[in-house]
Amino acid sequence: MARAKKQFIVDEQGRKTAIILPIKEYEELLEDLAIIAERRHEPTEPLEVVIARLEKKWRNTGSR
């Protein structure tokens, strides 16, 4: 599905102060934020660790 162009509200100096989104896109953002809020206390790990683990997994599955 193609996303509608976003429209901005600007002040007298032309600086963006607000955005107009389609309702569907706004609702999707709210869902994403709710998931983030639910998971905020879950443990995290550095991106480098995740990348290394995935690369190792891909190497191991590619050699079969």
Summary of the structure (lengths in Angstrom):
residues: 64
radius of gyration: 20.0
end to end distance: 37.6
largest distance: 63.1
contacts: 96
relative contact order: 0.09
helix: 52%
strand: 14%
